[in-house]
Amino acid sequence: MALQLSCPCGTRITAYDDDFVATVQAHLAAEHPDRAYSEDEILAFAMPVDDTWVG
Ligand SMILES: [Zn+2]
């Protein structure tokens, strides 16, 4: 399964569920160092998408 999250900055983050939280947290650390979200919060915002979305 893959998950997708649209960041408020406009970036659309898509990754397989195994990597998803780490991928989102890497984006936050790189682009939004003042923001930190827990795994539960990130998963609450995520939407399941088809695996073909993962580049
Ligand atoms: Zn962002």
mmCIF file of the protein (N, C-alpha, C, O) and its ligand, coordinates in Angstrom:
data_MODEL
# 
_entry.id   MODEL 
# 
loop_
_entity.id 
_entity.type 
_entity.pdbx_number_of_molecules 
1 polymer     1 
2 non-polymer 1 
# 
_entity_poly.entity_id                      1 
_entity_poly.type                           'polypeptide(L)' 
_entity_poly.nstd_linkage                   no 
_entity_poly.nstd_monomer                   no 
_entity_poly.pdbx_seq_one_letter_code       MALQLSCPCGTRITAYDDDFVATVQAHLAAEHPDRAYSEDEILAFAMPVDDTWVG 
_entity_poly.pdbx_seq_one_letter_code_can   MALQLSCPCGTRITAYDDDFVATVQAHLAAEHPDRAYSEDEILAFAMPVDDTWVG 
_entity_poly.pdbx_strand_id                 A 
# 
loop_
_entity_poly_seq.entity_id 
_entity_poly_seq.num 
_entity_poly_seq.mon_id 
_entity_poly_seq.hetero 
1 1  MET n 
1 2  ALA n 
1 3  LEU n 
1 4  GLN n 
1 5  LEU n 
1 6  SER n 
1 7  CYS n 
1 8  PRO n 
1 9  CYS n 
1 10 GLY n 
1 11 THR n 
1 12 ARG n 
1 13 ILE n 
1 14 THR n 
1 15 ALA n 
1 16 TYR n 
1 17 ASP n 
1 18 ASP n 
1 19 ASP n 
1 20 PHE n 
1 21 VAL n 
1 22 ALA n 
1 23 THR n 
1 24 VAL n 
1 25 GLN n 
1 26 ALA n 
1 27 HIS n 
1 28 LEU n 
1 29 ALA n 
1 30 ALA n 
1 31 GLU n 
1 32 HIS n 
1 33 PRO n 
1 34 ASP n 
1 35 ARG n 
1 36 ALA n 
1 37 TYR n 
1 38 SER n 
1 39 GLU n 
1 40 ASP n 
1 41 GLU n 
1 42 ILE n 
1 43 LEU n 
1 44 ALA n 
1 45 PHE n 
1 46 ALA n 
1 47 MET n 
1 48 PRO n 
1 49 VAL n 
1 50 ASP n 
1 51 ASP n 
1 52 THR n 
1 53 TRP n 
1 54 VAL n 
1 55 GLY n 
# 
loop_
_struct_asym.id 
_struct_asym.entity_id 
A 1 
B 2 
# 
loop_
_chem_comp.id 
_chem_comp.type 
_chem_comp.mon_nstd_flag 
ALA 'L-peptide linking' y 
ARG 'L-peptide linking' y 
ASP 'L-peptide linking' y 
CYS 'L-peptide linking' y 
GLN 'L-peptide linking' y 
GLU 'L-peptide linking' y 
GLY 'peptide linking'   y 
HIS 'L-peptide linking' y 
ILE 'L-peptide linking' y 
LEU 'L-peptide linking' y 
MET 'L-peptide linking' y 
PHE 'L-peptide linking' y 
PRO 'L-peptide linking' y 
SER 'L-peptide linking' y 
THR 'L-peptide linking' y 
TRP 'L-peptide linking' y 
TYR 'L-peptide linking' y 
VAL 'L-peptide linking' y 
ZN  non-polymer         . 
# 
_pdbx_entity_nonpoly.entity_id   2 
_pdbx_entity_nonpoly.name        ? 
_pdbx_entity_nonpoly.comp_id     ZN 
# 
_pdbx_nonpoly_scheme.asym_id         B 
_pdbx_nonpoly_scheme.entity_id       2 
_pdbx_nonpoly_scheme.mon_id          ZN 
_pdbx_nonpoly_scheme.ndb_seq_num     1 
_pdbx_nonpoly_scheme.pdb_seq_num     101 
_pdbx_nonpoly_scheme.auth_seq_num    101 
_pdbx_nonpoly_scheme.pdb_mon_id      ZN 
_pdbx_nonpoly_scheme.auth_mon_id     ZN 
_pdbx_nonpoly_scheme.pdb_strand_id   A 
_pdbx_nonpoly_scheme.pdb_ins_code    . 
# 
loop_
_atom_site.group_PDB 
_atom_site.id 
_atom_site.type_symbol 
_atom_site.label_atom_id 
_atom_site.label_alt_id 
_atom_site.label_comp_id 
_atom_site.label_asym_id 
_atom_site.label_entity_id 
_atom_site.label_seq_id 
_atom_site.pdbx_PDB_ins_code 
_atom_site.Cartn_x 
_atom_site.Cartn_y 
_atom_site.Cartn_z 
_atom_site.occupancy 
_atom_site.B_iso_or_equiv 
_atom_site.pdbx_formal_charge 
_atom_site.auth_seq_id 
_atom_site.auth_comp_id 
_atom_site.auth_asym_id 
_atom_site.auth_atom_id 
_atom_site.pdbx_PDB_model_num 
ATOM   1   N  N  . MET A 1 1  ? 0.849  -1.189 0.000  1.00 0.00 ? 1   MET A N  1 
ATOM   2   C  CA . MET A 1 1  ? 0.000  0.000  0.000  1.00 0.00 ? 1   MET A CA 1 
ATOM   3   C  C  . MET A 1 1  ? 0.886  1.241  0.000  1.00 0.00 ? 1   MET A C  1 
ATOM   4   O  O  . MET A 1 1  ? 1.974  1.241  0.576  1.00 0.00 ? 1   MET A O  1 
ATOM   5   N  N  . ALA A 1 2  ? 0.419  2.274  -0.638 1.00 0.00 ? 2   ALA A N  1 
ATOM   6   C  CA . ALA A 1 2  ? 1.123  3.549  -0.638 1.00 0.00 ? 2   ALA A CA 1 
ATOM   7   C  C  . ALA A 1 2  ? 0.237  4.601  0.027  1.00 0.00 ? 2   ALA A C  1 
ATOM   8   O  O  . ALA A 1 2  ? -0.987 4.481  0.072  1.00 0.00 ? 2   ALA A O  1 
ATOM   9   N  N  . LEU A 1 3  ? 0.894  5.625  0.535  1.00 0.00 ? 3   LEU A N  1 
ATOM   10  C  CA . LEU A 1 3  ? 0.185  6.714  1.198  1.00 0.00 ? 3   LEU A CA 1 
ATOM   11  C  C  . LEU A 1 3  ? 0.624  8.040  0.591  1.00 0.00 ? 3   LEU A C  1 
ATOM   12  O  O  . LEU A 1 3  ? 1.739  8.181  0.090  1.00 0.00 ? 3   LEU A O  1 
ATOM   13  N  N  . GLN A 1 4  ? -0.276 8.993  0.650  1.00 0.00 ? 4   GLN A N  1 
ATOM   14  C  CA . GLN A 1 4  ? 0.042  10.310 0.113  1.00 0.00 ? 4   GLN A CA 1 
ATOM   15  C  C  . GLN A 1 4  ? -0.422 11.388 1.091  1.00 0.00 ? 4   GLN A C  1 
ATOM   16  O  O  . GLN A 1 4  ? -1.448 11.245 1.755  1.00 0.00 ? 4   GLN A O  1 
ATOM   17  N  N  . LEU A 1 5  ? 0.341  12.450 1.162  1.00 0.00 ? 5   LEU A N  1 
ATOM   18  C  CA . LEU A 1 5  ? -0.002 13.588 2.009  1.00 0.00 ? 5   LEU A CA 1 
ATOM   19  C  C  . LEU A 1 5  ? 0.315  14.858 1.229  1.00 0.00 ? 5   LEU A C  1 
ATOM   20  O  O  . LEU A 1 5  ? 1.402  14.996 0.670  1.00 0.00 ? 5   LEU A O  1 
ATOM   21  N  N  . SER A 1 6  ? -0.633 15.777 1.196  1.00 0.00 ? 6   SER A N  1 
ATOM   22  C  CA . SER A 1 6  ? -0.380 17.068 0.569  1.00 0.00 ? 6   SER A CA 1 
ATOM   23  C  C  . SER A 1 6  ? 0.060  18.042 1.654  1.00 0.00 ? 6   SER A C  1 
ATOM   24  O  O  . SER A 1 6  ? -0.729 18.439 2.512  1.00 0.00 ? 6   SER A O  1 
ATOM   25  N  N  . CYS A 1 7  ? 1.314  18.415 1.599  1.00 0.00 ? 7   CYS A N  1 
ATOM   26  C  CA . CYS A 1 7  ? 1.848  19.355 2.574  1.00 0.00 ? 7   CYS A CA 1 
ATOM   27  C  C  . CYS A 1 7  ? 1.263  20.742 2.297  1.00 0.00 ? 7   CYS A C  1 
ATOM   28  O  O  . CYS A 1 7  ? 1.010  21.076 1.140  1.00 0.00 ? 7   CYS A O  1 
ATOM   29  N  N  . PRO A 1 8  ? 1.044  21.555 3.334  1.00 0.00 ? 8   PRO A N  1 
ATOM   30  C  CA . PRO A 1 8  ? 0.540  22.910 3.107  1.00 0.00 ? 8   PRO A CA 1 
ATOM   31  C  C  . PRO A 1 8  ? 1.431  23.744 2.185  1.00 0.00 ? 8   PRO A C  1 
ATOM   32  O  O  . PRO A 1 8  ? 0.951  24.711 1.593  1.00 0.00 ? 8   PRO A O  1 
ATOM   33  N  N  . CYS A 1 9  ? 2.700  23.403 2.048  1.00 0.00 ? 9   CYS A N  1 
ATOM   34  C  CA . CYS A 1 9  ? 3.599  24.157 1.169  1.00 0.00 ? 9   CYS A CA 1 
ATOM   35  C  C  . CYS A 1 9  ? 3.360  23.824 -0.291 1.00 0.00 ? 9   CYS A C  1 
ATOM   36  O  O  . CYS A 1 9  ? 3.920  24.481 -1.169 1.00 0.00 ? 9   CYS A O  1 
ATOM   37  N  N  . GLY A 1 10 ? 2.548  22.825 -0.573 1.00 0.00 ? 10  GLY A N  1 
ATOM   38  C  CA . GLY A 1 10 ? 2.250  22.471 -1.948 1.00 0.00 ? 10  GLY A CA 1 
ATOM   39  C  C  . GLY A 1 10 ? 2.922  21.197 -2.407 1.00 0.00 ? 10  GLY A C  1 
ATOM   40  O  O  . GLY A 1 10 ? 2.596  20.670 -3.471 1.00 0.00 ? 10  GLY A O  1 
ATOM   41  N  N  . THR A 1 11 ? 3.854  20.696 -1.619 1.00 0.00 ? 11  THR A N  1 
ATOM   42  C  CA . THR A 1 11 ? 4.525  19.451 -1.969 1.00 0.00 ? 11  THR A CA 1 
ATOM   43  C  C  . THR A 1 11 ? 3.592  18.273 -1.710 1.00 0.00 ? 11  THR A C  1 
ATOM   44  O  O  . THR A 1 11 ? 2.961  18.181 -0.658 1.00 0.00 ? 11  THR A O  1 
ATOM   45  N  N  . ARG A 1 12 ? 3.520  17.389 -2.674 1.00 0.00 ? 12  ARG A N  1 
ATOM   46  C  CA . ARG A 1 12 ? 2.735  16.171 -2.514 1.00 0.00 ? 12  ARG A CA 1 
ATOM   47  C  C  . ARG A 1 12 ? 3.700  15.035 -2.248 1.00 0.00 ? 12  ARG A C  1 
ATOM   48  O  O  . ARG A 1 12 ? 4.530  14.697 -3.092 1.00 0.00 ? 12  ARG A O  1 
ATOM   49  N  N  . ILE A 1 13 ? 3.585  14.454 -1.075 1.00 0.00 ? 13  ILE A N  1 
ATOM   50  C  CA . ILE A 1 13 ? 4.526  13.424 -0.646 1.00 0.00 ? 13  ILE A CA 1 
ATOM   51  C  C  . ILE A 1 13 ? 3.848  12.070 -0.792 1.00 0.00 ? 13  ILE A C  1 
ATOM   52  O  O  . ILE A 1 13 ? 2.786  11.828 -0.218 1.00 0.00 ? 13  ILE A O  1 
ATOM   53  N  N  . THR A 1 14 ? 4.468  11.199 -1.557 1.00 0.00 ? 14  THR A N  1 
ATOM   54  C  CA . THR A 1 14 ? 3.909  9.864  -1.769 1.00 0.00 ? 14  THR A CA 1 
ATOM   55  C  C  . THR A 1 14 ? 4.999  8.834  -1.510 1.00 0.00 ? 14  THR A C  1 
ATOM   56  O  O  . THR A 1 14 ? 6.118  8.966  -2.006 1.00 0.00 ? 14  THR A O  1 
ATOM   57  N  N  . ALA A 1 15 ? 4.672  7.816  -0.737 1.00 0.00 ? 15  ALA A N  1 
ATOM   58  C  CA . ALA A 1 15 ? 5.650  6.763  -0.456 1.00 0.00 ? 15  ALA A CA 1 
ATOM   59  C  C  . ALA A 1 15 ? 4.903  5.507  -0.041 1.00 0.00 ? 15  ALA A C  1 
ATOM   60  O  O  . ALA A 1 15 ? 3.737  5.548  0.351  1.00 0.00 ? 15  ALA A O  1 
ATOM   61  N  N  . TYR A 1 16 ? 5.613  4.390  -0.139 1.00 0.00 ? 16  TYR A N  1 
ATOM   62  C  CA . TYR A 1 16 ? 5.035  3.163  0.399  1.00 0.00 ? 16  TYR A CA 1 
ATOM   63  C  C  . TYR A 1 16 ? 4.880  3.302  1.912  1.00 0.00 ? 16  TYR A C  1 
ATOM   64  O  O  . TYR A 1 16 ? 5.630  4.035  2.556  1.00 0.00 ? 16  TYR A O  1 
ATOM   65  N  N  . ASP A 1 17 ? 3.919  2.606  2.461  1.00 0.00 ? 17  ASP A N  1 
ATOM   66  C  CA . ASP A 1 17 ? 3.615  2.811  3.879  1.00 0.00 ? 17  ASP A CA 1 
ATOM   67  C  C  . ASP A 1 17 ? 4.813  2.528  4.787  1.00 0.00 ? 17  ASP A C  1 
ATOM   68  O  O  . ASP A 1 17 ? 4.955  3.154  5.837  1.00 0.00 ? 17  ASP A O  1 
ATOM   69  N  N  . ASP A 1 18 ? 5.680  1.585  4.388  1.00 0.00 ? 18  ASP A N  1 
ATOM   70  C  CA . ASP A 1 18 ? 6.860  1.303  5.209  1.00 0.00 ? 18  ASP A CA 1 
ATOM   71  C  C  . ASP A 1 18 ? 7.772  2.515  5.369  1.00 0.00 ? 18  ASP A C  1 
ATOM   72  O  O  . ASP A 1 18 ? 8.415  2.698  6.403  1.00 0.00 ? 18  ASP A O  1 
ATOM   73  N  N  . ASP A 1 19 ? 7.814  3.340  4.322  1.00 0.00 ? 19  ASP A N  1 
ATOM   74  C  CA . ASP A 1 19 ? 8.734  4.478  4.293  1.00 0.00 ? 19  ASP A CA 1 
ATOM   75  C  C  . ASP A 1 19 ? 8.029  5.800  4.549  1.00 0.00 ? 19  ASP A C  1 
ATOM   76  O  O  . ASP A 1 19 ? 8.678  6.842  4.645  1.00 0.00 ? 19  ASP A O  1 
ATOM   77  N  N  . PHE A 1 20 ? 6.714  5.766  4.660  1.00 0.00 ? 20  PHE A N  1 
ATOM   78  C  CA . PHE A 1 20 ? 5.958  7.007  4.563  1.00 0.00 ? 20  PHE A CA 1 
ATOM   79  C  C  . PHE A 1 20 ? 6.286  8.009  5.670  1.00 0.00 ? 20  PHE A C  1 
ATOM   80  O  O  . PHE A 1 20 ? 6.562  9.178  5.401  1.00 0.00 ? 20  PHE A O  1 
ATOM   81  N  N  . VAL A 1 21 ? 6.252  7.538  6.910  1.00 0.00 ? 21  VAL A N  1 
ATOM   82  C  CA . VAL A 1 21 ? 6.492  8.462  8.029  1.00 0.00 ? 21  VAL A CA 1 
ATOM   83  C  C  . VAL A 1 21 ? 7.898  9.056  7.925  1.00 0.00 ? 21  VAL A C  1 
ATOM   84  O  O  . VAL A 1 21 ? 8.080  10.255 8.138  1.00 0.00 ? 21  VAL A O  1 
ATOM   85  N  N  . ALA A 1 22 ? 8.883  8.232  7.603  1.00 0.00 ? 22  ALA A N  1 
ATOM   86  C  CA . ALA A 1 22 ? 10.251 8.731  7.477  1.00 0.00 ? 22  ALA A CA 1 
ATOM   87  C  C  . ALA A 1 22 ? 10.368 9.731  6.335  1.00 0.00 ? 22  ALA A C  1 
ATOM   88  O  O  . ALA A 1 22 ? 11.101 10.714 6.440  1.00 0.00 ? 22  ALA A O  1 
ATOM   89  N  N  . THR A 1 23 ? 9.645  9.480  5.238  1.00 0.00 ? 23  THR A N  1 
ATOM   90  C  CA . THR A 1 23 ? 9.690  10.383 4.093  1.00 0.00 ? 23  THR A CA 1 
ATOM   91  C  C  . THR A 1 23 ? 9.088  11.733 4.451  1.00 0.00 ? 23  THR A C  1 
ATOM   92  O  O  . THR A 1 23 ? 9.640  12.778 4.109  1.00 0.00 ? 23  THR A O  1 
ATOM   93  N  N  . VAL A 1 24 ? 7.950  11.706 5.143  1.00 0.00 ? 24  VAL A N  1 
ATOM   94  C  CA . VAL A 1 24 ? 7.312  12.963 5.550  1.00 0.00 ? 24  VAL A CA 1 
ATOM   95  C  C  . VAL A 1 24 ? 8.187  13.704 6.558  1.00 0.00 ? 24  VAL A C  1 
ATOM   96  O  O  . VAL A 1 24 ? 8.346  14.922 6.479  1.00 0.00 ? 24  VAL A O  1 
ATOM   97  N  N  . GLN A 1 25 ? 8.750  12.957 7.504  1.00 0.00 ? 25  GLN A N  1 
ATOM   98  C  CA . GLN A 1 25 ? 9.586  13.626 8.502  1.00 0.00 ? 25  GLN A CA 1 
ATOM   99  C  C  . GLN A 1 25 ? 10.849 14.213 7.868  1.00 0.00 ? 25  GLN A C  1 
ATOM   100 O  O  . GLN A 1 25 ? 11.346 15.241 8.328  1.00 0.00 ? 25  GLN A O  1 
ATOM   101 N  N  . ALA A 1 26 ? 11.370 13.577 6.826  1.00 0.00 ? 26  ALA A N  1 
ATOM   102 C  CA . ALA A 1 26 ? 12.528 14.129 6.121  1.00 0.00 ? 26  ALA A CA 1 
ATOM   103 C  C  . ALA A 1 26 ? 12.148 15.427 5.412  1.00 0.00 ? 26  ALA A C  1 
ATOM   104 O  O  . ALA A 1 26 ? 12.926 16.381 5.405  1.00 0.00 ? 26  ALA A O  1 
ATOM   105 N  N  . HIS A 1 27 ? 10.962 15.469 4.818  1.00 0.00 ? 27  HIS A N  1 
ATOM   106 C  CA . HIS A 1 27 ? 10.491 16.697 4.185  1.00 0.00 ? 27  HIS A CA 1 
ATOM   107 C  C  . HIS A 1 27 ? 10.323 17.799 5.229  1.00 0.00 ? 27  HIS A C  1 
ATOM   108 O  O  . HIS A 1 27 ? 10.738 18.935 5.000  1.00 0.00 ? 27  HIS A O  1 
ATOM   109 N  N  . LEU A 1 28 ? 9.724  17.477 6.363  1.00 0.00 ? 28  LEU A N  1 
ATOM   110 C  CA . LEU A 1 28 ? 9.539  18.469 7.424  1.00 0.00 ? 28  LEU A CA 1 
ATOM   111 C  C  . LEU A 1 28 ? 10.890 18.994 7.917  1.00 0.00 ? 28  LEU A C  1 
ATOM   112 O  O  . LEU A 1 28 ? 11.056 20.197 8.121  1.00 0.00 ? 28  LEU A O  1 
ATOM   113 N  N  . ALA A 1 29 ? 11.839 18.100 8.105  1.00 0.00 ? 29  ALA A N  1 
ATOM   114 C  CA . ALA A 1 29 ? 13.147 18.519 8.605  1.00 0.00 ? 29  ALA A CA 1 
ATOM   115 C  C  . ALA A 1 29 ? 13.853 19.428 7.606  1.00 0.00 ? 29  ALA A C  1 
ATOM   116 O  O  . ALA A 1 29 ? 14.545 20.370 7.992  1.00 0.00 ? 29  ALA A O  1 
ATOM   117 N  N  . ALA A 1 30 ? 13.670 19.133 6.298  1.00 0.00 ? 30  ALA A N  1 
ATOM   118 C  CA . ALA A 1 30 ? 14.359 19.896 5.269  1.00 0.00 ? 30  ALA A CA 1 
ATOM   119 C  C  . ALA A 1 30 ? 13.676 21.229 4.994  1.00 0.00 ? 30  ALA A C  1 
ATOM   120 O  O  . ALA A 1 30 ? 14.342 22.248 4.816  1.00 0.00 ? 30  ALA A O  1 
ATOM   121 N  N  . GLU A 1 31 ? 12.337 21.220 4.958  1.00 0.00 ? 31  GLU A N  1 
ATOM   122 C  CA . GLU A 1 31 ? 11.600 22.392 4.502  1.00 0.00 ? 31  GLU A CA 1 
ATOM   123 C  C  . GLU A 1 31 ? 10.912 23.159 5.621  1.00 0.00 ? 31  GLU A C  1 
ATOM   124 O  O  . GLU A 1 31 ? 10.678 24.362 5.508  1.00 0.00 ? 31  GLU A O  1 
ATOM   125 N  N  . HIS A 1 32 ? 10.596 22.468 6.680  1.00 0.00 ? 32  HIS A N  1 
ATOM   126 C  CA . HIS A 1 32 ? 9.816  23.085 7.767  1.00 0.00 ? 32  HIS A CA 1 
ATOM   127 C  C  . HIS A 1 32 ? 10.424 22.706 9.121  1.00 0.00 ? 32  HIS A C  1 
ATOM   128 O  O  . HIS A 1 32 ? 9.784  22.035 9.931  1.00 0.00 ? 32  HIS A O  1 
ATOM   129 N  N  . PRO A 1 33 ? 11.657 23.140 9.355  1.00 0.00 ? 33  PRO A N  1 
ATOM   130 C  CA . PRO A 1 33 ? 12.335 22.698 10.586 1.00 0.00 ? 33  PRO A CA 1 
ATOM   131 C  C  . PRO A 1 33 ? 11.654 23.179 11.861 1.00 0.00 ? 33  PRO A C  1 
ATOM   132 O  O  . PRO A 1 33 ? 11.943 22.683 12.950 1.00 0.00 ? 33  PRO A O  1 
ATOM   133 N  N  . ASP A 1 34 ? 10.745 24.148 11.724 1.00 0.00 ? 34  ASP A N  1 
ATOM   134 C  CA . ASP A 1 34 ? 10.020 24.619 12.908 1.00 0.00 ? 34  ASP A CA 1 
ATOM   135 C  C  . ASP A 1 34 ? 8.803  23.760 13.216 1.00 0.00 ? 34  ASP A C  1 
ATOM   136 O  O  . ASP A 1 34 ? 8.130  23.966 14.227 1.00 0.00 ? 34  ASP A O  1 
ATOM   137 N  N  . ARG A 1 35 ? 8.521  22.798 12.345 1.00 0.00 ? 35  ARG A N  1 
ATOM   138 C  CA . ARG A 1 35 ? 7.348  21.948 12.557 1.00 0.00 ? 35  ARG A CA 1 
ATOM   139 C  C  . ARG A 1 35 ? 7.785  20.522 12.839 1.00 0.00 ? 35  ARG A C  1 
ATOM   140 O  O  . ARG A 1 35 ? 8.728  20.021 12.226 1.00 0.00 ? 35  ARG A O  1 
ATOM   141 N  N  . ALA A 1 36 ? 7.112  19.884 13.750 1.00 0.00 ? 36  ALA A N  1 
ATOM   142 C  CA . ALA A 1 36 ? 7.378  18.467 14.018 1.00 0.00 ? 36  ALA A CA 1 
ATOM   143 C  C  . ALA A 1 36 ? 6.043  17.787 14.276 1.00 0.00 ? 36  ALA A C  1 
ATOM   144 O  O  . ALA A 1 36 ? 5.219  18.274 15.051 1.00 0.00 ? 36  ALA A O  1 
ATOM   145 N  N  . TYR A 1 37 ? 5.848  16.675 13.627 1.00 0.00 ? 37  TYR A N  1 
ATOM   146 C  CA . TYR A 1 37 ? 4.618  15.914 13.811 1.00 0.00 ? 37  TYR A CA 1 
ATOM   147 C  C  . TYR A 1 37 ? 4.966  14.495 14.211 1.00 0.00 ? 37  TYR A C  1 
ATOM   148 O  O  . TYR A 1 37 ? 5.961  13.927 13.762 1.00 0.00 ? 37  TYR A O  1 
ATOM   149 N  N  . SER A 1 38 ? 4.129  13.940 15.060 1.00 0.00 ? 38  SER A N  1 
ATOM   150 C  CA . SER A 1 38 ? 4.328  12.560 15.463 1.00 0.00 ? 38  SER A CA 1 
ATOM   151 C  C  . SER A 1 38 ? 3.874  11.624 14.346 1.00 0.00 ? 38  SER A C  1 
ATOM   152 O  O  . SER A 1 38 ? 3.190  12.028 13.406 1.00 0.00 ? 38  SER A O  1 
ATOM   153 N  N  . GLU A 1 39 ? 4.279  10.361 14.482 1.00 0.00 ? 39  GLU A N  1 
ATOM   154 C  CA . GLU A 1 39 ? 3.861  9.360  13.501 1.00 0.00 ? 39  GLU A CA 1 
ATOM   155 C  C  . GLU A 1 39 ? 2.333  9.300  13.422 1.00 0.00 ? 39  GLU A C  1 
ATOM   156 O  O  . GLU A 1 39 ? 1.774  9.211  12.328 1.00 0.00 ? 39  GLU A O  1 
ATOM   157 N  N  . ASP A 1 40 ? 1.660  9.347  14.567 1.00 0.00 ? 40  ASP A N  1 
ATOM   158 C  CA . ASP A 1 40 ? 0.200  9.284  14.567 1.00 0.00 ? 40  ASP A CA 1 
ATOM   159 C  C  . ASP A 1 40 ? -0.412 10.463 13.822 1.00 0.00 ? 40  ASP A C  1 
ATOM   160 O  O  . ASP A 1 40 ? -1.385 10.299 13.086 1.00 0.00 ? 40  ASP A O  1 
ATOM   161 N  N  . GLU A 1 41 ? 0.153  11.643 14.010 1.00 0.00 ? 41  GLU A N  1 
ATOM   162 C  CA . GLU A 1 41 ? -0.375 12.836 13.327 1.00 0.00 ? 41  GLU A CA 1 
ATOM   163 C  C  . GLU A 1 41 ? -0.167 12.734 11.821 1.00 0.00 ? 41  GLU A C  1 
ATOM   164 O  O  . GLU A 1 41 ? -1.057 13.055 11.034 1.00 0.00 ? 41  GLU A O  1 
ATOM   165 N  N  . ILE A 1 42 ? 1.018  12.283 11.436 1.00 0.00 ? 42  ILE A N  1 
ATOM   166 C  CA . ILE A 1 42 ? 1.307  12.143 10.009 1.00 0.00 ? 42  ILE A CA 1 
ATOM   167 C  C  . ILE A 1 42 ? 0.341  11.137 9.376  1.00 0.00 ? 42  ILE A C  1 
ATOM   168 O  O  . ILE A 1 42 ? -0.205 11.391 8.302  1.00 0.00 ? 42  ILE A O  1 
ATOM   169 N  N  . LEU A 1 43 ? 0.135  10.018 10.028 1.00 0.00 ? 43  LEU A N  1 
ATOM   170 C  CA . LEU A 1 43 ? -0.754 8.999  9.465  1.00 0.00 ? 43  LEU A CA 1 
ATOM   171 C  C  . LEU A 1 43 ? -2.205 9.486  9.440  1.00 0.00 ? 43  LEU A C  1 
ATOM   172 O  O  . LEU A 1 43 ? -2.982 9.070  8.580  1.00 0.00 ? 43  LEU A O  1 
ATOM   173 N  N  . ALA A 1 44 ? -2.575 10.365 10.376 1.00 0.00 ? 44  ALA A N  1 
ATOM   174 C  CA . ALA A 1 44 ? -3.932 10.900 10.383 1.00 0.00 ? 44  ALA A CA 1 
ATOM   175 C  C  . ALA A 1 44 ? -4.190 11.772 9.152  1.00 0.00 ? 44  ALA A C  1 
ATOM   176 O  O  . ALA A 1 44 ? -5.320 11.859 8.673  1.00 0.00 ? 44  ALA A O  1 
ATOM   177 N  N  . PHE A 1 45 ? -3.133 12.419 8.644  1.00 0.00 ? 45  PHE A N  1 
ATOM   178 C  CA . PHE A 1 45 ? -3.269 13.292 7.478  1.00 0.00 ? 45  PHE A CA 1 
ATOM   179 C  C  . PHE A 1 45 ? -3.105 12.529 6.166  1.00 0.00 ? 45  PHE A C  1 
ATOM   180 O  O  . PHE A 1 45 ? -3.447 13.044 5.101  1.00 0.00 ? 45  PHE A O  1 
ATOM   181 N  N  . ALA A 1 46 ? -2.588 11.313 6.236  1.00 0.00 ? 46  ALA A N  1 
ATOM   182 C  CA . ALA A 1 46 ? -2.269 10.579 5.020  1.00 0.00 ? 46  ALA A CA 1 
ATOM   183 C  C  . ALA A 1 46 ? -3.511 9.967  4.386  1.00 0.00 ? 46  ALA A C  1 
ATOM   184 O  O  . ALA A 1 46 ? -4.461 9.589  5.072  1.00 0.00 ? 46  ALA A O  1 
ATOM   185 N  N  . MET A 1 47 ? -3.480 9.879  3.079  1.00 0.00 ? 47  MET A N  1 
ATOM   186 C  CA . MET A 1 47 ? -4.551 9.196  2.343  1.00 0.00 ? 47  MET A CA 1 
ATOM   187 C  C  . MET A 1 47 ? -3.935 8.013  1.604  1.00 0.00 ? 47  MET A C  1 
ATOM   188 O  O  . MET A 1 47 ? -2.866 8.140  1.008  1.00 0.00 ? 47  MET A O  1 
ATOM   189 N  N  . PRO A 1 48 ? -4.604 6.870  1.643  1.00 0.00 ? 48  PRO A N  1 
ATOM   190 C  CA . PRO A 1 48 ? -4.101 5.725  0.865  1.00 0.00 ? 48  PRO A CA 1 
ATOM   191 C  C  . PRO A 1 48 ? -4.270 5.980  -0.629 1.00 0.00 ? 48  PRO A C  1 
ATOM   192 O  O  . PRO A 1 48 ? -5.303 6.477  -1.076 1.00 0.00 ? 48  PRO A O  1 
ATOM   193 N  N  . VAL A 1 49 ? -3.250 5.635  -1.381 1.00 0.00 ? 49  VAL A N  1 
ATOM   194 C  CA . VAL A 1 49 ? -3.303 5.782  -2.831 1.00 0.00 ? 49  VAL A CA 1 
ATOM   195 C  C  . VAL A 1 49 ? -2.765 4.513  -3.480 1.00 0.00 ? 49  VAL A C  1 
ATOM   196 O  O  . VAL A 1 49 ? -2.138 3.673  -2.834 1.00 0.00 ? 49  VAL A O  1 
ATOM   197 N  N  . ASP A 1 50 ? -3.027 4.405  -4.757 1.00 0.00 ? 50  ASP A N  1 
ATOM   198 C  CA . ASP A 1 50 ? -2.534 3.242  -5.490 1.00 0.00 ? 50  ASP A CA 1 
ATOM   199 C  C  . ASP A 1 50 ? -1.005 3.255  -5.568 1.00 0.00 ? 50  ASP A C  1 
ATOM   200 O  O  . ASP A 1 50 ? -0.397 4.322  -5.641 1.00 0.00 ? 50  ASP A O  1 
ATOM   201 N  N  . ASP A 1 51 ? -0.393 2.088  -5.554 1.00 0.00 ? 51  ASP A N  1 
ATOM   202 C  CA . ASP A 1 51 ? 1.065  1.994  -5.608 1.00 0.00 ? 51  ASP A CA 1 
ATOM   203 C  C  . ASP A 1 51 ? 1.651  2.695  -6.828 1.00 0.00 ? 51  ASP A C  1 
ATOM   204 O  O  . ASP A 1 51 ? 2.813  3.102  -6.794 1.00 0.00 ? 51  ASP A O  1 
ATOM   205 N  N  . THR A 1 52 ? 0.895  2.846  -7.887 1.00 0.00 ? 52  THR A N  1 
ATOM   206 C  CA . THR A 1 52 ? 1.443  3.459  -9.095 1.00 0.00 ? 52  THR A CA 1 
ATOM   207 C  C  . THR A 1 52 ? 1.756  4.943  -8.881 1.00 0.00 ? 52  THR A C  1 
ATOM   208 O  O  . THR A 1 52 ? 2.441  5.546  -9.707 1.00 0.00 ? 52  THR A O  1 
ATOM   209 N  N  . TRP A 1 53 ? 1.274  5.535  -7.801 1.00 0.00 ? 53  TRP A N  1 
ATOM   210 C  CA . TRP A 1 53 ? 1.621  6.934  -7.490 1.00 0.00 ? 53  TRP A CA 1 
ATOM   211 C  C  . TRP A 1 53 ? 3.070  7.063  -7.039 1.00 0.00 ? 53  TRP A C  1 
ATOM   212 O  O  . TRP A 1 53 ? 3.656  8.140  -7.143 1.00 0.00 ? 53  TRP A O  1 
ATOM   213 N  N  . VAL A 1 54 ? 3.648  5.986  -6.543 1.00 0.00 ? 54  VAL A N  1 
ATOM   214 C  CA . VAL A 1 54 ? 5.002  6.076  -6.008 1.00 0.00 ? 54  VAL A CA 1 
ATOM   215 C  C  . VAL A 1 54 ? 5.974  6.094  -7.176 1.00 0.00 ? 54  VAL A C  1 
ATOM   216 O  O  . VAL A 1 54 ? 6.013  5.180  -8.000 1.00 0.00 ? 54  VAL A O  1 
ATOM   217 N  N  . GLY A 1 55 ? 6.751  7.156  -7.217 1.00 0.00 ? 55  GLY A N  1 
ATOM   218 C  CA . GLY A 1 55 ? 7.700  7.335  -8.329 1.00 0.00 ? 55  GLY A CA 1 
ATOM   219 C  C  . GLY A 1 55 ? 8.833  6.367  -8.186 1.00 0.00 ? 55  GLY A C  1 
ATOM   220 O  O  . GLY A 1 55 ? 9.741  6.352  -9.017 1.00 0.00 ? 55  GLY A O  1 
HETATM 221 ZN ZN . ZN  B 2 .  ? 6.068  21.093 2.962  1.00 0.00 2 101 ZN  A ZN 1 
# 
